[in-house]
Amino acid sequence: MTSSVPSFPSFTSPNSPLVLAVDLGTSGCKCALVSLDGEVLAWAFRPVALVVDGARAEQDPEAWWRALLEAAGEVLAPDAARRRRVTAVCCSTQTEVTVCLGHDGRAIGPAFSWLDARGAAAIKRRLRGRWLNIEGYAPHKLWRWLRLTGGAPSLSGRDAAGHMAFIRDEMPAVHDATRCFLNALDYLNYRLCGRLCATQDSILTSWVTDNRDPSRVRYDDRLIRGLGLDAGKLPPIVRSTDVLGPLLPDVAAALGLSASTPVVAGAVDTSAVAVGAAVSDFETHLYLGTSSWLGAHVPEMRTDVRHKIAAVPCAVDDRYLALALQSTAGANLSFLRDRILYHPDELASDEEHPAVYELLDKIAARVPPGSRGLIYTPWLFGERTPVDDPLLRAGLINLSLEHSREDIFRAFLEGVALNTRWMMEPFARLLGRSPGTIAAVGGGAQSDVWCQIFADVTGQPIRQLEHPIQANAIGATFLAGIGTGALRFGDLATLRRTRRLYEPATALSRLYGDKFEAFKEVRMRLAPLYHRINRVPETDAAAGVRTAPATGAAT
């Protein structure tokens, strides 16, 4: 896509319009006031608990809503003049989440998180053939899904298709009481303006849409029947830049905004980040949050079945977004912080360390590249690309008495980067070219040390954007600007702000090349053992028990 010279006025004046941008992630909800040229004026965060037990992973939709109101209230309440400048509200959220909305407009029970794998057995029953299977799919079923959608339901059960199949099979009372199945984005939009709908990217991983024309994503009856779903429980589909309507009066009053403030449909996190980071064809970005992904807009639908990479509908008009997903990235660092360094037990001396990531950076910078031979595999919750294997697990390999926790800190950072290089190989083949300079966004991209490690490990220059932790909010702001007519997609490349460019050190090419080969060999050799240790009977996987909330913040 080509970029035109922007034809809009400066948005940095004291009276320029603002967007209330909502970014709901796994760890909580951020709300930001952002100008239409991407300048973040204020933001606030409220955590939301994630409950994980075995295959079960859940969050409370009411907790999302409370977090939104509290975070939005913090950025809006102090300044009436700023409230008057807000011209739109737009959300970006985590995806592959399922909310069962009842006929009373309330969520029925907790939402299924994108980490919830209880639907694995139910989805396998629907997708496998009696005699012949390809990668676990009946050939004719796989062909139909790939031809129409560009992808297929995950056999791990960790997407909306798996969630809805599980609810239909194992929770019939909840299924019957459900008025509509909603993704997290759809749920927040419903709470904001009262409209039931899904965007073309939020509905994607229900895997029931014909995506061959990106300007006209629509439901397909054959796919719906193939999953055994009720078409009447699926919401109408809109575009990410559509104006859904004004805020509900009580919501406007709670936020102190005009009741005429429009709500723009917005996008799921992958699409919103891509809008904020890179909109030109084949221009690649790396998002580093609780999970991570490589993404790039492309002009046609593409799929790599073997490595679980697909180019799918997104927020940009007439384009697809190629994505390679990594299950846990920053989650490895929050695990290190919350479960190892400052776990609240008898050994804990200081439970409050707000600057822990800065300290980890400082310590890791002292360790020589390669972490003195220590290898960390970052598969805390399995992996998705380039292998879809929920039974892989994290581990430290080659640990000896010569190592210290300093080496472990750096090995964690290098392990995520090695995993990114692993999924970058098939991603580059899907694009048909090298990713080139990669825009880094998300909380993890705030780290200078980590950005340099990514450059050295992958061999690709890393462009660290300004406000990387606000990439979702900035993308949502741009979508709001386009939806209200103040911006065009062609304007966005000129609005991007770069903080720093990290070039790969050629002297480290061989070191990290050798380490990368060892990293892949570790997976190959240990995968059979992980499968034997972690294999869960399907009857047990469907019957997780709720435990006390556990929270983890994206870096």
N, C-alpha and C positions, 0 to 999 in steps of 0.2 A: 504494500500500500504506500502511496506517495503522500507526503505531508505538505499542506499548503501553508502560506504565511498567515498567522492568525489575524482575524479581522475584528477582534474584540478589544475593548478598552482595558486599561490597567485595573487589576482587581486588588491592588494593595492599598488603596486609599482608605481613610478611616470610615467611610460610608459604603465601601464596596460590599457586594452580596457575599453571604456565607452559607455553607451547607452544614447541617448537623449530620455528620457521618457516623454511622454505627458499625462497629466491627465486633461481631460475636465470634470468639474463638473457643477452643476446647477449654482453655484455662479461665475464661471469663469474658467480660464485655468491656470494650473500650468505646468511648464516645469522644468525638473530636469536632471542633469548629474549624473548618477549612475554607480558605478562599478559593475561588474558581481557578486560580493559577497554581494551586497545590500547596500553598503556605499554611502550615498548621499553627493556628493561633492559641489553641488550648485543647487539652485532652485529659481524660480521667479514666480510671480503670476500676472495675469491681470484679473480684474473683467469683467463680461459680464452681461448686463441687462436682467432681466426676466420681461416680461409684463404679468400681470395677471388681468383679469376682468371677474368675474363670472366664467363660465365654461371654458373660454379661457385662455390659458397659452402658451406663445410663446417666442422664442429667434431668433436672427438674425444669420444665419449661417456664414455670412461674418464677424460678430463680433467675432464668435469663431475663425475664421481663422486669423483675425488681432491679437487677443489675443495670439494665438499660436506663430505667427511670432515675436511679441514683447517680450513675455516671453522667447522664445527660443533665441532670439537675445541677451537678457540681460545675459543669462548664457553662451552663446558662444562667444560673441564679445570680451570680455576682454582678452582672452587667446588663441592665435593661436595654441599653443602646445596642449591645451585641444581639440580644434576642430579636430586636426589630430588624436586624440585618439578615436574619436567617430566611432564605428564600426557598428552601427545600430540605426534606429529610430523606436520606437514602442509606440502605443497609448493605453490608457485606457480612456473610456468615460462614461458619464451618458447614460442610456439606456431607452427604451420605448419612444424614440424620433423619429420623422418622418420628413425627408427632402424630398421635391418634387424636384428632379433634372431634369432640362429641357434639351432639345436636344442640347442647346448651352453650356452645362456643368456648368450652373449657377443654384443656388437654386431659385425656384419660390416662392417668398414671404418668410415669416418667417417659422421657423420650429415649429412643434407641440411639446411642452414639455411633459414630463411624467406626468405633473400635469394637462394637458389639458383633459377635460372631455366632450368635445362637441360631441364625438362619441357615447355617452351612448344610445341615442334613435336609432341610426342606427344599433348598434351592437345588441340591444335587439330585433329589428325586425328580425334579421338574426338567432338568437339563440333560441328564445322562441317558444313553441309549441302552437297550437290552443286551446287544451283542458287541457293537463296535463304538468306541469313543475316541475322540481326539482331544488330548489335554483335559479329559474328563467330561467332554461335551459330545452329545450325539451329533454326527456330522451335519445332518440336515438342519438341526436346530441352530448349531453354531453358524452355519452359512447364512441362515435367515437373519440372525441378530447382527452379524457383521455387515451384511449387505444393507440393512435398514438403519442401524444405529451407529455403526463404526466400532462397536464394542460388544460386550456381553456381560450378563450378571456374573459377579465374582463367586467362585465356588467356596470362598471363605465365608460367605454370608454377611460380609461387612459392608453392605450397601442397602439402599432402600428396597431393592427387589428382594433381597434376602430377609430383610426385616418384615416386609409385608407378607411374604410367604410363611414365615414363622408365625406371625400373628394369626393368619388364616388357619394354619394347621393346629397350633398349640394354644391359642388364646381366642377361641371362637366367640366368647362373650364380649371381649374387647372389640373384636372385628365387627360383630353385629352392631355394637353401640357406636362405632366410628362413623361420623358423617363424612370426613375427608382425611386422607393421609397427606401430611404436609412436611416439607423439609424445614429446617430451622429458619431460613430466609422467608419462606412463605408464612410461617407462623408469626414472625415479628411483623411482617407487613399486615397480616390480618389484625394483630393487636393494635397497630398504629392507625389503620384507616378502615378496618372492617371489611376489606375485600378479600375473598377467597380466590387465590390464583397461584400459579407457579411460573417461574421464568424458564426459558428454554434450556438454561444450564442447571437450575435447581431440580428440574424433573429428570435430568439426564440419567442418573443411576437408578431410577426406577426401571429403566431399560424397556420402556413401552412406547417409545416415540420413533417415528420415521424421520431421520435426520439428514436425508440426502439433499434437501434444499435448506441451507442454513437460514434463509429468510422466511421459511414456512415450516418450522418444526411442528409436528402434529402427532396425535395418538394413532397407533396402529392396532386394530382389533385383534389381529393374529398374535401379536406379541402379548397383548393383555390376556388373551385366552391361554397362551403358552405358559404364563405364570400363574394361571388360575385366579386372577384378580378380578375385582368388581370395578368395572369402568366408572360406575356412578360415584365411586369414592375417590376419584382422581380429579384434581382441580383444573380449571381452564388454564391455558398457556398464554403468557404475554411475553413481550420483549423486555430486556433489562432496562431500556431507556423509556419505557412507557410510564406515563403519569397515572397512578392508580386511583388518585382522588385526594381530597384534603384529609388532614388529621381528624380523627374523631374528636368531638368537642371536649370530652373529659380528658383525653390525652393532651390536647392543646392547652387546656387549662392547667394540667399538672406540670407541663413543661414551660409554661409562660410564653407560648408562641401563639401567633395568629391562627384562628380556626381555619383560615383559608390556605395555610401552608401546605403545599403539595407533597405527597409521598411518591418518590420515583422507585420503580420496582427493584432496582439494584441487581446484585449478582452474588453468587457463592464466592468463597474466598479465592479459589483458583482463578476465576474469571476477573474478579475485581483487582487482584494483584497484577494480573497481566495488563489490564488497562492502565494501571498506575506506573508499571515498570517499562513496558515495551509493546507498542502496538504495530510496528512495521512487520511485514512478513519475514519469518525465520529469525527474527531478533529474539535471543534467548534470555530468560531470566531464571534465577535460582531463588526460591523462597525458603527461608530458614526460620521455622517456628517450632511448635511442638512436633509437628511432622514437617516434611519438606517436599519440594517438587521442582523439577525442571519443566519449563513451559515456553512455548513459542507459537505465535499465530501463523497459520498456513492457509493457503487458498482452497484446499480441498480436503475431504475426509480421508484419513489414512489410518491404518491399523497394523500393529505388530502383535499378533496373537501370542506368539511364543514368549515375548518379553513383557506382555501386559502393558503396552503403550498404545494410546489411541489419540487421534485428533477428533475432537468432539465439539458440539455447539457451545458457543461462548457468548460473551456480552458484546463483542464487536460485530457490526453489521457485515453479513456476507463472508464471514471468516470462521474458521475452526481453530480450536486451541489444542495443540499437541502437548500431552502431559505424561511425565514419568514420575510416579509417586513413591516416596520413601515413608514408611510407617512412622518411624521415630527419629527425630533429629535433635532439636533442642530438648526434647523429652529426656534424652540421655543426660544432659547437664542438670536438668531439674531433678532427675532421679539421683544423680551424684550429690546434689546439694541436700535434698530432702530426706533421702533414705540412707546415705552414707555419712556425709560430713556433719549434718545437723539434725539427724534423726532424734526425736524427743524420747530418749531413754536415759539410763543411768550415766552413760558416758557424755551426754550433751552438756556443754558448758555455755553455749550461746546459741539460742534458737533464732535470734533475729540478726540476720546478716544481709541487709539490703544490697550491699556492694559486693556480694560473693562472686558474681560473674566477672567483675572488674579485677578482683583478686586472682581468679582462675586464669584470666588472660595474662596478668603480670607474671604469675608463676610459670605458666606454660611457655611463655616467651623465653625463659631462661634455659629450657630443655632443648638440646640439639634436635634438628629435624630427624624424624624417624623414631623418636621416643626411646632411643637406645635399644631398638629391636622389639619393643613391646607393640603388640597388635591388639586393637580393640574392635570387636564386631558389634555394631549398634542395633541389634535386632531384639530390642526389649519386648516387642509385641509382634514378632514375626516380620515378614517383609512382603512387599507388593510388586516392586520392580527392581531388577529385571526378572525376579522369580516371585511368583505368588505363593508364598509358603508361610502360613501362620504359625508353624511349629518351630521355626528357627528361633534361636535365643542369643542374647548378648553374652560376651565373654571376653576375658583378658587372656591372651595367648603369649607364651614365652616369658612369663613373669619369673623373676629370680630375686635372690637376695641383694643383687646390685641395684635393683630398682627402688624408687621412692614414690610417694604419692605425687610428686612433681611430674614424674614420667607418666603416671596414670592420667593426670589431668590432660597432658598433651595428647596421649594416646586416644582419649575420648574425642578430642577435636579432630585428630587425624582419621579416626575410624569413620566418623560421619562423612568426611571428605572422600575417603577411599570408597565408601558405599556410593557416593554421588558420582565418582568416576566410573564405577561399575555400571550404573544405570545410564551414564552419559554415552557409552558405546552404542547401545541399540537406539538411543534417542537421536544421535547424530545420523545413524543410518536411516531412520525414519524421515529426518529432515532432508536427507540427501546432500548434506554438507556439514562442515565443522560448525559447532555452535558459535565460534568466534568469541568476541568479548561478551561476558555474561553479566547482566545486571543483578546485583545481590540486594535482596530486600528481606523484610521480616526481622524479628528481634535479634536473631543470631548474627545478622549482617551489621549490627552495630559494633561488633568486635573487629578491630583492626587485625589482631593476631589471627583470628579465624579466617578472615577474608584472604590474608596472605597465604595461610595454609591451603585454602581451597585453590588458589592460583597455582601454588607449587605442586600440589597433589594431582590436579586435573590437567595442568599444562595450559590452561586457558586464562587470559586476562580477566580479572574480576573488577567490575565497576560498581563501587559502593554508592548507592543513592543517598541523598539527604533524606532525613526522616525515614529511615528504612523500616522502623517498627510501625510506621503509620501508612505503609503501602496500601493496605486494604482500604483504609479511610480515604486516602487520596484517590484511589481508583473509584470508590463509591461517589466521591465528590465530582470527579470528571463525568461519571454516568449521570449524575443529577444535572450537571451543567448542560450535557447533551440533551437530556430529556426535557429540560425547560427552555431549550433553544439558545442558550448562551454560548455553547461550545459546539465544535464538530470533532469527530474522531481524528480528522486530519490535523487538528490543532495540537494534539496532545504531545507529539514528539518535541515540540518547541518549549513545552512547559516542564520537561524533565530537568531535575537538578542533580548534578553529580558531586559527591563529596570528595572521592578519591579513586584513583585507578591503581590496581595492584597487578603488577606484571609477574609471571612465573619466573623463578630463578632457574636458569638453564643448568646451573651446577648441581641442582638437586634432581634433575630429570631421571638419572639412572637409579638413584636411591629410592625414589618413590615408585619408579617403574617396577623394581624388584619387590618392593613392599606390596604393591598392588597385586602382583602375581601370587604372592604368599597369601594375601587376603582372600583371593578367589579360591585358592586351594584349601584354606581353612573351611570355607563354606562347603566345598565339595566333599571333604572328608568327614566333617562333623554332622552334615545334614541327616544321614541315616541314623546316627545316634540320637539327635534331637527328635527325630520322628518316633523312635522307639520310646524315649523317655516321656515325651509330651503328648503322645497320642491319647485322646480323650474319647471314651465311648460316646456315640452320638446321643444316647439317652441321657448321659450326664451333661453333655454340652447344652442340652435344651433346658436344663433345670438349675441354672445358677441361683445362688442365694445372695440376697442383698446384704452388703456389709456397710460398715461405717464409711462416710464420705472420705475420699482421698483427693487432694488437690495437687496440681502440678502446674507451674507457670512456664509458658514459652519464654525462651531467652530473648 
